[in-house]
Amino acid sequence: MPPLPFKLNADCRHHIPKQKHKVTNWRDYDASLRQRGSLTVWFSDEAVAAWKAEPRTTRGGQRSYSPLAILTALTLRAVFRLALRQTEGLIGSVMRLLGLALAVPDHTTLSRRAETLEAPRLRRSSAGRDAEPVHLLVDSTELKLCGAGEWLLEKHGTKTRRSWRKMHIGVDAGTGQIVASTLTTNDVDDGFQVGPLLDQIEGPLASFTGDGAYDQEGVYASVAGRHPEAAVIVPPRSTAVLSETAETAPTQRDGHLQLIAGKGRMGWQKASGYNIRARVEATIGRFKQVIGDGLRSRTDKRRATEVDVAVHALNRMLELGRPISVRIA
């Protein structure tokens, strides 16, 4: 039996009726969707007030734009899928419409400052729901690099292989926000990025959920070393066997294998809560639908900044409002 039994008999699944859900807060969610395209959300009063850089007290040239100004410009670029020159034109038009006498960063400045810009990470407060342990869902996806398009490759028959970068993300299952992300080359194994993702998590971790690619001893060790009480929910391989200490000191992986032996793969998925991992796949789909499936920057540092800015923008969109749905059929 394959590791994902829900994909069995895919050619017959059209006979199974699809679930139906109803959004209970449609009015608020509809308003939040309109706000995502409003310039006042992204070009805020705080950004205008802190547009100019603070005076430098050390030797060297004086910067004209603060990190918040560069972040605002790159956020507009990510949200509206603009090139750097079009981003410069958009900011200039906004300045003129608002009647502000502020300098507009040119496209060269935006590209250069993106090399060292630190995008804000999602911070969890110590009160309310954010104080609860995080149920972390992890996955990865590939993002295309800018360059020759598919039409050019097909037209001229070039042998140049298209390049990719792999984005690894960690999603809070409770809030749907991206709480950790890294960008690597396409040959990096998913399990090797568990440590860097966990290092970005503040506060306790309740569970770590990933697909079969994370069925590695190093993954269990990384989670146990940082969050000993956290549950690791990863489907074992179809050829997996119990450890030598399964009878005396069973590991979490041994527990998964024993539960699969008793209830089967589908029973394990329901009992362990593995099905909630679909939310991280939905987040990846939302990233590619809103931001795109490619990277526009030319260097790895700028690409990492581009991903961080995009993650910051997606989290901001969720703060504006998210749907609350209930199953009706």
C-alpha positions in Angstrom: 0.0 0.0 0.0 1.4 3.4 -0.9 2.1 6.0 1.9 -0.9 8.1 0.9 -3.9 5.8 0.7 -6.3 8.6 0.0 -4.8 8.7 -3.5 -5.9 5.2 -4.2 -8.5 4.7 -7.0 -8.1 8.2 -8.2 -9.9 7.4 -11.4 -13.1 6.6 -9.4 -13.1 9.5 -7.0 -15.5 11.5 -9.1 -18.2 9.2 -7.8 -17.6 10.5 -4.3 -19.6 13.6 -3.5 -17.4 16.6 -2.6 -17.7 18.3 0.7 -19.7 21.6 0.8 -18.8 24.5 3.2 -20.5 27.7 4.0 -18.6 30.9 5.0 -20.3 32.3 8.0 -18.5 35.7 8.0 -18.9 36.5 4.4 -19.5 40.3 4.9 -16.3 40.8 6.8 -14.3 38.5 4.6 -15.6 40.2 1.5 -14.5 43.6 2.9 -11.0 42.2 3.6 -10.6 40.9 0.1 -11.3 44.4 -1.2 -8.8 45.9 1.2 -6.0 43.7 -0.2 -6.0 45.8 -3.3 -6.2 49.2 -1.5 -3.0 51.3 -1.6 -3.8 52.7 1.8 -3.3 49.3 3.4 0.2 48.9 2.0 1.3 52.6 1.8 0.3 53.5 5.3 0.7 56.6 7.4 3.4 54.9 9.4 5.5 54.3 6.3 5.1 58.0 5.2 6.1 59.3 8.7 9.2 57.1 8.7 10.1 57.4 5.0 13.4 59.3 5.6 16.4 57.5 7.1 17.6 58.5 10.5 20.8 60.6 10.5 23.9 58.5 10.5 26.4 59.1 13.4 29.3 57.1 12.0 31.5 57.7 9.0 30.1 57.1 5.6 27.4 58.3 3.3 24.0 59.2 4.5 21.1 57.0 3.4 18.0 58.8 2.0 15.4 56.0 2.7 14.7 54.1 5.8 14.4 50.3 5.8 10.6 50.8 6.2 10.5 52.8 3.0 12.3 50.1 1.1 10.1 47.4 2.6 7.0 49.4 1.6 8.2 49.7 -2.0 9.1 46.0 -2.2 5.8 45.0 -0.7 3.9 47.0 -3.4 6.1 45.2 -5.9 5.2 41.8 -4.5 1.5 42.4 -4.0 0.9 44.0 -7.5 3.5 41.9 -9.3 5.4 44.8 -10.6 8.9 45.2 -12.0 11.3 47.6 -10.2 10.8 50.4 -12.6 7.0 50.1 -12.5 7.3 50.1 -8.7 9.2 53.3 -8.9 6.5 54.8 -11.0 3.7 53.7 -8.7 5.4 55.2 -5.7 6.0 58.5 -7.5 2.3 58.7 -8.5 1.2 58.0 -5.0 3.5 60.8 -3.7 2.0 63.2 -6.2 -1.6 62.3 -5.4 -0.9 62.7 -1.6 0.9 66.0 -2.2 4.0 64.7 -0.3 7.4 66.2 -0.8 9.3 63.0 -0.3 12.0 61.5 -2.5 11.1 58.4 -4.6 13.6 55.6 -4.5 14.8 54.6 -8.0 14.8 51.0 -9.2 18.6 50.8 -8.7 18.3 51.7 -5.1 15.5 49.2 -4.5 17.6 46.4 -6.1 20.7 47.3 -4.1 18.9 47.8 -0.7 17.1 44.5 -1.2 20.5 42.8 -0.8 20.7 43.6 2.9 17.1 44.3 3.9 15.7 42.3 6.8 12.0 41.8 6.4 10.0 41.7 9.7 9.3 38.2 11.0 5.9 37.2 12.5 6.1 37.8 16.2 3.9 36.0 18.7 2.7 38.0 21.7 2.5 36.5 25.2 -1.3 37.0 25.6 -4.5 35.6 24.2 -4.5 32.8 21.6 -0.9 33.5 20.6 0.2 32.1 24.0 -0.9 28.6 22.9 1.6 26.1 21.6 2.0 26.1 17.8 0.9 23.2 15.6 3.5 23.5 12.9 2.8 22.3 9.4 5.8 22.2 7.0 6.2 21.6 3.3 8.3 22.9 0.4 7.7 24.0 -3.2 9.9 25.1 -6.1 9.9 28.6 -7.5 11.1 29.4 -11.1 13.9 31.8 -11.7 13.7 34.6 -14.2 15.2 34.0 -17.6 14.2 32.4 -20.9 10.5 31.4 -20.9 9.0 28.2 -22.0 8.1 29.6 -25.4 11.7 30.5 -26.0 12.9 27.1 -25.0 10.4 25.4 -27.3 11.0 27.8 -30.2 14.7 27.6 -30.4 15.3 24.2 -28.9 17.9 25.3 -26.5 19.6 22.8 -24.2 19.8 25.1 -21.2 18.2 23.6 -18.2 15.7 25.8 -16.3 16.8 26.7 -12.8 14.7 26.6 -9.7 14.9 27.5 -6.0 13.1 25.7 -3.2 11.0 27.5 -0.7 10.5 25.8 2.7 7.7 27.1 4.9 6.2 26.4 8.3 2.5 27.3 8.8 0.7 27.7 12.1 -2.3 25.4 11.8 -4.4 27.6 14.1 -4.0 30.9 12.5 -2.9 29.9 8.9 0.0 32.4 9.0 3.5 31.5 7.8 5.7 31.6 10.9 8.9 30.3 9.3 10.4 30.2 5.8 13.8 29.5 4.1 15.0 29.6 0.5 17.5 27.1 -0.8 18.7 25.5 -4.0 16.6 22.8 -5.5 18.9 20.0 -4.5 18.6 20.6 -0.7 16.7 17.8 1.1 13.6 18.9 3.0 14.7 17.3 6.2 17.9 19.4 6.4 15.8 22.6 6.7 13.8 21.5 9.7 16.3 23.0 12.1 16.4 26.4 10.4 12.6 26.5 10.4 12.3 25.5 14.1 14.8 28.2 15.0 12.3 30.8 13.8 9.5 29.6 16.1 9.0 31.6 19.3 7.4 29.9 22.2 6.4 26.2 22.7 5.6 23.8 19.9 2.7 21.3 20.2 3.3 19.2 17.1 5.3 19.0 13.9 3.5 17.7 10.9 5.1 16.9 7.5 4.8 14.5 4.6 6.8 11.4 4.0 9.9 13.4 2.9 10.4 14.2 6.6 10.6 10.6 7.7 14.2 10.8 8.9 16.0 10.3 12.2 17.5 13.8 11.9 14.0 15.3 11.8 12.9 13.6 15.0 16.2 14.6 16.6 15.8 18.2 15.6 12.3 18.5 17.0 13.2 16.6 20.2 16.3 18.8 20.8 14.3 22.0 20.7 10.8 20.9 21.8 11.0 17.6 23.7 7.2 17.5 24.4 6.2 18.1 20.8 4.6 15.4 18.7 6.1 14.5 15.4 3.4 13.4 12.9 5.1 12.1 9.8 3.9 9.1 7.8 6.5 6.3 7.9 7.7 4.7 4.7 5.9 1.6 3.4 9.1 -0.4 4.1 9.6 1.0 7.6 10.1 -1.5 10.5 10.1 -1.1 14.3 13.3 -0.1 16.1 15.2 -2.5 18.3 13.9 -0.8 21.4 10.2 -0.8 20.3 9.2 -3.1 23.2 11.2 -1.5 26.0 11.4 2.2 24.9 9.3 2.8 21.8 9.9 6.0 19.8 7.2 8.2 18.3 7.9 6.5 15.0 7.3 3.1 16.6 4.0 4.4 17.8 3.0 5.4 14.3 4.0 2.0 12.9 2.0 0.2 15.6 -1.1 2.4 15.0 -0.8 1.7 11.3 -0.6 -2.0 11.9 -3.7 -1.9 14.0 -5.9 0.6 12.1 -4.3 0.9 8.7 -3.0 3.9 6.9 -6.3 5.7 6.7 -7.1 5.0 10.3 -3.7 6.4 11.3 -4.3 9.6 9.3 -7.6 10.2 11.1 -6.3 9.3 14.6 -3.1 11.3 14.4 -4.6 14.4 12.8 -2.3 14.1 9.8 -5.1 15.3 7.5 -4.6 18.9 8.8 -1.4 19.0 6.7 -3.6 20.0 3.8 -3.6 23.5 5.1 0.1 24.0 4.3 -0.6 22.9 0.8 -3.4 25.4 0.6 -1.0 28.1 1.8 1.5 27.2 -1.0 -1.3 27.4 -3.5 -2.3 30.8 -2.1 1.3 32.0 -2.3 1.6 31.1 -6.0 -1.9 32.5 -6.8 -1.3 35.9 -5.1 2.5 36.3 -5.5 3.3 34.1 -8.4 5.3 30.9 -9.0 8.6 32.6 -9.9 11.4 34.8 -8.5 12.3 38.1 -10.3 15.5 38.9 -8.4 18.9 38.0 -9.9 21.0 37.1 -6.8 20.3 34.6 -4.0 20.3 37.3 -1.2 17.8 39.4 -3.1 15.7 36.3 -3.8 15.6 35.5 -0.1 14.5 39.0 0.6 11.8 38.7 -2.1 10.4 35.6 -0.4 10.5 37.2 3.1 8.6 40.3 1.8 6.1 38.1 0.1 5.5 36.1 3.3 5.1 39.3 5.2 2.5 40.5 2.7 0.5 37.2 2.9 0.4 37.4 6.7 -0.8 41.0 6.5 -3.6 39.8 4.2 -4.7 37.3 6.7 -4.7 39.9 9.4 -7.2 41.9 7.4 -9.6 39.0 7.6 -10.0 35.3 6.9 -13.1 33.1 6.1 -14.8 31.1 8.8 -16.5 28.2 7.2 -18.6 25.3 8.4 -19.3 22.1 6.6 -22.9 21.7 5.4 -22.7 18.5 3.4 
